[in-house]
Amino acid sequence: MWGAAPVPAPGGGAGKQASGTHYIGNARSKIFHLPTCEWAQKIAPQNRVEFGSREEALSAGYRPCRVCRP
């Protein structure tokens, strides 16, 4: 019950992604991704940061992923 939150599968699912999150950031690397990016799915729950816009991620000091190019 108190374990790590499940990461929704690309293309749908429940959770914060469905409520409007557009980008997923990694607090450790300071890189942000599209929710469908393979690297976003690999971010450890304690390092996961969610952003509502690209501008929000950039202003927080994050850089775009070179794979998914958000």
N, C-alpha and C positions, 0 to 999 in steps of 0.2 A: 504494500500500500504506500509506503513512504520511499520507495526506490526512485530511480531516475525516471523522468518523464519520457514516454515513448516519442520517437521522432516520426511524424507522419510521412507516409510514402509519397514520392513524387506524384503529382497529378490529382491529389485529393487527400482526404482524411480529415480527422478532427483535430482540434487544438488551436493554438494561437495563429497558425498559418492561415486558417480559414477565416479568422476574424480581421484580416487586413495587414498582416505582416508581409512586407515585400522583400526584405533582405535579412540574411542571417550572417552575423559577424562572429569572429573568433577573437575573444578577448586576449588570448595569448599571442596570436600572430598579428592582430590588428588588420585582418583581411575580411572583407564582406563578400557574400555570395548570393546568387539567386536561390530560392528555396529548393529548386530542382537540381542544383549542382551536386555532383557526386561528393565534392569536398565538404559541402554544407552538411551532408548526412553523416559525415565522420567526425564532426565537432563534438567533443566531450560535453555533457550537460553543464558542468561547472564553468566552461569557457564560452558557452553559447550566449550571444547577445542578439536581440531582435530589433530591427529598425523598420519604421513605417515608410521611409523614403530614402532614396539614394543620397540626397542632400544631408539628411540626418546622419547617415553613416560617415560621409565625408567630413562633416563638421566635427564629428567625434574623433577624427584622426585615423579613420580606417581607410585602406586602399582597396580598389576593386580586385577581385580574383582575375587571374590571367587566363583561366580556363573558361569560365562561364561569361566573363565580361559583362557584369551587371551595369 
